[in-house]
Amino acid sequence: MEENRCLERQFNGLSFPILQHPDLQDVLLIPVIGPRNNIKQQPCEVIVGAQCGNAVLRGAHVYVPGIVSASKFMKGGDVVSVYSDIKGKCKKGAKEFDGTKIFLGNGISELSRKEIFSRFPELKGIGVRMTDPVYLSPSFDNVLPSYLFLQNLPSAVVSHVLDPQPGEKILDLCAAPGGKTTHIAALMRDQGEVIALDKISNKVEKIKQNALLLGLNSIRAFCFDGTKALKLDMVKDTDGEPPFLPESFDRILLDAPCSGLGQRPNMACTWTLKEVTSYQPLQRKLFTVAVELLKPGGVLVYSTCTVTLAENEEQVAWALKTFPHLQLQRQDPQIGGEGMLGAGLSSEQLKRLQRFDPCVVPSQDSDTGSLRDARIEDTSWLANKDCIGFFIAKFVKCRST
């Protein structure tokens, strides 16, 4: 496969097992290899911020803006060890750092220390090209960009649960950066209309770029606040632009803003209790708008990438009580586990939810040999379980409000 050859070139011909998901024919599974414990740490060090460290664990190189510190005599071409400053204690431009840091692997410095810090923040390119990371998670930059889109497995499951059909009018209410939007359009065979909303303009441009790159013409993206997407006066529609008249859409995806506690990898938790609890009211406001915009008989899928009861099962219980014309539906495919107790939902209702919980899989080392020898069934099972924390609920609107 062409993508396999592209990935092999990143790590000196190392072969990555690529599997087709048994239940999702448009999804390829590429296991992450690691942690690798035999990497020799170098005297020359580069310290990066926690967010940059997360990206490196996912296969990225180190870009200059993410570099916080570098050893005093670092030159371009040096082999360096890269560490993540998970507590944010390292001072910008420091020549050494003895605080808490996590080893991410080795790479080749593209620039000297002087070049990095004397021209900061103008420099934007790669600062360290990772050659020997602790986790071999290949980068997908420029790997068949017109055909592949890198996503976490639950994010791909969401679009299948929505089950968009050719010719329908679909709304992705909080769409950036467009992975689910483009997947929805692809599942519809680019026949119909997919409206994507996000209130941050540069993120909307990213959606448009992704649609163009993948050759999808059915997507229309707008910079617009989803909480204001319902047109309150009953004047004619504004030429297909937001806000929209009630009952305008066949299906709606509300991948809601959330506390993001299910995201992985994540080496630094900076959330306050106030921040974590701030999302529930916003989610309910968006959900109310989505219900109004949905046609009778239409499907609404609600999802988050977090693990809290308040943002997931409690929202489902609230929705069923607040909107009696909504019914909770079974999901296909059903890959995640059932919902969590504690929100007053029945056993049957919990079975109709999907909760992806990576904690059910014990941490384990892996290498290319073990993955190559593993049964396809075992590898697929691991991919279904060892993913980000995620939640999905599917509703159908039985009648008008």
C-alpha positions in Angstrom: 0.0 0.0 0.0 1.2 3.5 -0.9 0.5 4.8 2.7 2.6 2.0 4.1 5.6 3.0 2.0 5.2 6.6 3.0 5.2 5.6 6.7 8.2 3.2 6.3 10.3 6.1 5.0 9.8 8.0 8.2 11.6 5.4 10.4 14.3 3.8 8.2 12.1 1.2 6.6 10.3 0.0 9.7 7.1 -1.7 8.6 3.8 -0.5 10.2 0.9 -2.9 10.3 -2.1 -1.3 8.6 -5.4 -3.0 9.1 -8.9 -2.3 7.8 -11.4 -2.0 10.6 -13.7 -5.0 10.5 -16.9 -3.0 11.1 -16.0 0.3 9.4 -14.8 -0.3 5.8 -13.5 3.3 5.3 -11.3 3.2 8.5 -7.7 2.0 8.5 -6.1 1.2 11.9 -2.4 2.0 12.5 -1.2 0.8 15.9 1.1 3.0 18.0 4.4 1.2 18.9 5.8 1.8 22.4 6.8 2.8 24.9 10.3 2.0 23.8 12.7 1.8 26.8 16.0 1.2 25.1 16.6 4.8 23.7 19.9 6.3 24.9 19.4 9.8 26.3 21.7 12.4 25.0 23.6 15.2 26.9 22.2 17.9 24.6 18.6 18.6 25.6 15.7 20.4 24.2 12.7 21.2 26.5 9.3 21.7 25.0 5.9 22.8 26.4 3.3 20.3 27.4 1.1 20.8 24.3 4.1 20.4 22.0 5.0 17.3 24.0 1.5 15.9 23.4 1.9 16.5 19.6 5.3 14.7 19.6 3.7 11.6 21.3 1.2 11.6 18.4 3.9 11.5 15.8 4.8 15.2 15.2 8.2 16.8 14.9 9.1 19.6 17.2 8.3 23.0 15.7 10.2 26.1 16.8 7.4 27.8 18.7 7.1 24.8 21.0 10.7 24.9 22.1 11.1 26.4 25.6 14.8 25.7 26.3 17.9 24.2 24.7 21.3 23.3 25.9 24.0 26.0 25.8 26.1 24.7 23.0 23.4 23.1 20.8 24.1 23.4 17.0 22.2 22.5 13.9 22.7 18.8 13.2 23.2 17.7 16.8 21.5 14.6 18.1 19.3 15.9 21.0 17.0 14.4 23.6 13.6 16.1 23.8 11.7 16.5 27.1 8.3 17.8 27.9 8.0 20.4 30.7 4.7 19.1 32.1 4.4 21.7 34.9 5.2 24.8 32.8 8.1 25.7 35.1 10.9 26.1 32.5 11.8 29.7 31.6 11.9 30.6 28.0 15.4 30.5 26.7 16.9 28.7 29.6 20.2 26.9 29.0 19.4 24.0 31.3 16.4 22.8 33.3 16.3 20.4 36.3 12.6 20.5 37.0 10.0 17.8 36.3 10.3 16.7 32.7 9.2 13.7 30.6 11.5 12.1 28.0 9.9 12.0 24.6 12.8 10.6 22.5 15.7 11.7 20.4 15.9 13.8 17.2 18.2 15.9 15.0 18.3 19.7 15.7 17.5 21.6 12.5 18.8 24.9 14.1 21.3 26.1 16.6 20.3 27.4 20.0 21.3 30.9 18.9 19.2 30.7 15.7 16.1 29.6 17.7 16.1 32.2 20.4 17.7 35.2 18.6 15.0 35.1 15.9 12.0 34.0 18.0 9.1 34.4 17.4 9.6 34.8 13.6 10.7 31.2 13.1 7.9 28.8 12.5 9.4 25.7 10.9 10.7 22.4 12.4 13.2 22.9 15.2 13.9 19.2 15.9 13.2 16.4 13.5 12.3 13.4 15.6 14.2 10.2 14.6 13.9 8.0 17.6 10.7 8.8 19.6 9.6 6.9 22.7 6.3 6.1 20.9 6.5 5.4 17.2 3.4 7.1 16.0 4.0 8.1 12.4 3.3 11.6 11.2 0.6 11.9 8.5 1.8 15.2 7.1 1.7 15.0 3.3 0.8 11.3 3.4 -1.9 11.0 0.7 -3.6 14.2 1.9 -6.3 14.0 -0.8 -7.4 10.5 0.4 -6.7 10.2 4.1 -7.8 12.1 7.2 -6.2 11.3 10.6 -8.9 10.8 13.3 -9.3 9.1 16.6 -11.5 6.0 16.1 -14.6 7.3 18.1 -14.6 10.4 15.9 -15.0 8.2 12.9 -17.7 6.2 14.6 -19.8 9.3 15.2 -20.3 10.0 11.5 -21.4 6.4 10.9 -23.9 6.6 13.8 -25.3 9.7 12.2 -25.8 7.7 9.1 -26.1 10.5 6.5 -27.8 9.7 3.2 -27.2 11.1 -0.3 -29.4 14.1 -1.0 -30.0 15.1 2.7 -29.3 18.4 4.3 -27.0 17.9 7.3 -25.8 20.4 10.0 -22.5 20.0 11.8 -23.2 22.6 14.6 -19.7 22.8 16.1 -17.6 21.6 13.2 -13.9 22.7 13.4 -11.5 21.5 12.2 -13.8 19.5 9.9 -12.8 15.9 10.3 -16.4 14.8 11.0 -17.8 17.3 8.5 -15.7 15.9 5.6 -16.4 12.3 6.8 -20.2 13.0 6.7 -19.9 14.4 3.1 -17.9 11.4 2.0 -20.5 9.0 3.5 -23.1 10.9 1.5 -21.0 10.4 -1.6 -20.8 14.2 -1.8 -24.5 14.3 -2.8 -26.6 16.7 -0.7 -25.6 19.6 1.5 -23.5 19.7 4.6 -23.6 22.9 6.6 -20.6 23.4 9.0 -20.6 26.1 11.6 -17.9 27.4 13.9 -17.5 30.7 15.6 -13.7 31.0 15.1 -12.8 32.3 11.7 -9.4 30.6 11.2 -11.0 27.3 12.2 -13.7 27.8 9.5 -11.0 28.4 7.0 -9.4 25.1 8.0 -12.7 23.3 7.3 -12.8 24.9 3.9 -9.2 23.9 3.2 -9.9 20.3 4.2 -13.0 20.1 2.0 -11.0 21.5 -0.9 -8.1 19.1 -0.3 -10.4 16.1 -0.2 -12.4 17.2 -3.3 -15.7 17.5 -1.5 -18.2 20.0 -3.0 -21.2 19.5 -0.8 -19.7 21.3 2.2 -20.6 25.0 3.0 -18.8 26.4 6.1 -19.7 29.5 7.9 -18.2 31.5 10.8 -21.2 31.6 13.1 -22.1 31.0 16.7 -24.1 27.8 16.9 -26.2 29.1 19.8 -27.6 31.7 17.5 -28.2 29.4 14.5 -32.0 29.4 14.9 -33.9 32.1 13.0 -36.5 33.4 15.4 -38.6 35.4 12.9 -40.5 33.3 10.3 -39.3 35.3 7.3 -38.0 33.4 4.3 -34.6 31.7 4.6 -31.6 33.8 4.0 -30.3 32.0 0.9 -29.1 29.0 2.8 -26.9 30.9 5.2 -27.2 31.0 9.0 -29.4 31.6 11.0 -31.8 28.9 9.8 -35.5 28.4 9.9 -36.9 25.8 12.3 -37.0 22.2 11.1 -34.5 22.8 8.2 -32.2 19.8 8.6 -32.6 16.0 8.1 -29.8 15.2 10.5 -27.7 17.2 12.9 -24.4 16.4 14.6 -23.7 18.3 17.8 -20.1 17.4 18.7 -20.3 19.8 21.6 -17.6 22.0 23.2 -16.6 20.1 26.3 -14.0 19.8 29.1 -12.0 17.4 26.8 -11.0 15.1 29.7 -11.0 12.1 27.4 -8.3 13.5 25.1 -5.0 11.5 24.9 -2.1 11.9 25.2 -2.3 14.6 27.8 0.6 15.1 30.2 -0.5 18.3 31.9 -3.9 18.9 33.5 -4.6 22.6 33.8 -8.4 22.6 34.2 -10.1 24.2 37.2 -13.3 22.9 38.7 -15.0 26.0 37.5 -13.9 25.4 34.0 -14.9 21.8 33.9 -18.4 22.6 35.2 -18.9 25.6 32.8 -19.7 23.4 29.8 -23.0 21.9 30.8 -25.1 25.1 30.3 -23.5 25.8 26.9 -24.1 22.2 25.7 -27.8 22.5 26.7 -28.1 25.8 24.8 -26.7 24.3 21.7 -28.8 21.1 22.1 -32.0 23.2 22.3 -31.1 25.0 19.1 -30.3 21.6 17.4 -33.7 20.2 18.4 -35.5 23.2 16.9 -33.6 23.0 13.7 -34.2 19.3 13.2 -37.1 18.1 11.0 -39.7 15.7 12.4 -38.3 12.2 11.8 -34.8 13.6 11.8 -31.7 12.3 13.6 -29.7 14.2 16.2 -26.3 12.8 17.4 -24.7 14.3 20.5 -21.1 13.6 21.3 -18.2 14.8 23.5 -14.6 13.9 24.0 -14.9 13.9 27.7 -15.7 11.4 30.5 -17.8 13.4 33.0 -21.3 12.2 33.9 -22.5 15.8 33.9 -21.6 16.4 30.2 -22.7 13.0 29.0 -25.4 10.8 30.7 -26.8 13.7 32.7 -27.3 15.6 29.4 -29.1 12.6 27.9 -31.4 12.4 30.9 -32.1 16.2 30.8 -32.8 16.0 27.0 -35.3 13.2 27.3 -37.1 15.1 30.1 -37.0 18.5 28.4 -38.0 17.3 24.9 -40.6 14.5 25.2 -40.8 14.3 21.4 -37.2 13.0 21.4 -36.5 9.2 21.5 -33.1 7.7 22.4 -32.1 5.3 19.6 -29.8 2.3 19.3 -26.6 2.9 17.5 -24.9 1.2 14.6 -22.1 0.5 14.8 -22.0 -0.2 18.6 -18.2 -0.4 19.3 -17.9 1.5 22.6 -19.2 0.3 26.0 -22.6 1.2 27.5 -23.3 4.4 29.4 -22.4 5.1 33.0 -24.8 4.7 36.0 -25.6 7.8 38.1 -27.9 9.9 35.9 -31.1 8.1 36.5 -31.2 6.4 33.0 -32.6 2.9 32.8 -30.5 -0.2 31.9 -32.0 -0.3 28.5 -31.2 3.4 27.9 -27.6 3.0 29.0 -27.2 0.2 26.4 -28.2 2.7 23.7 -25.3 4.9 24.5 -21.7 4.5 23.6 -18.9 5.4 26.0 -15.3 4.9 25.0 -13.2 4.4 28.1 -9.4 3.8 27.6 -9.1 2.9 31.3 -10.5 -0.6 30.6 -7.3 -1.5 28.8 -4.2 -2.1 31.0 -1.1 -0.3 29.9 1.2 -2.5 27.9 4.4 -2.2 25.9 4.3 -3.1 22.2 6.8 -3.5 19.5 6.7 -4.3 15.8 7.3 -8.0 16.4 4.3 -8.3 18.8 2.0 -6.4 16.5 3.1 -8.3 13.4 2.4 -11.6 15.2 -0.9 -10.6 16.8 -4.2 -11.9 15.5 -6.3 -9.4 13.5 -9.1 -9.9 15.9 -6.9 -9.0 18.9 -5.5 -5.9 17.2 -9.0 -4.7 16.3 -10.3 -5.3 19.8 -7.4 -3.3 21.2 -8.0 -0.4 18.7 -11.7 -0.3 19.8 -10.8 0.0 23.4 -7.5 1.7 23.6 -8.6 5.1 22.3 -9.6 8.5 23.6 -12.4 8.9 26.1 -15.5 9.7 24.1 -19.3 9.6 24.4 -22.1 9.3 21.8 -25.9 9.5 22.1 -28.4 9.2 19.2 -31.9 10.7 19.2 -34.8 10.8 16.7 -37.4 13.6 16.7 -40.8 12.0 16.6 -42.9 15.1 15.9 -42.8 18.8 15.6 -42.3 20.9 18.8 
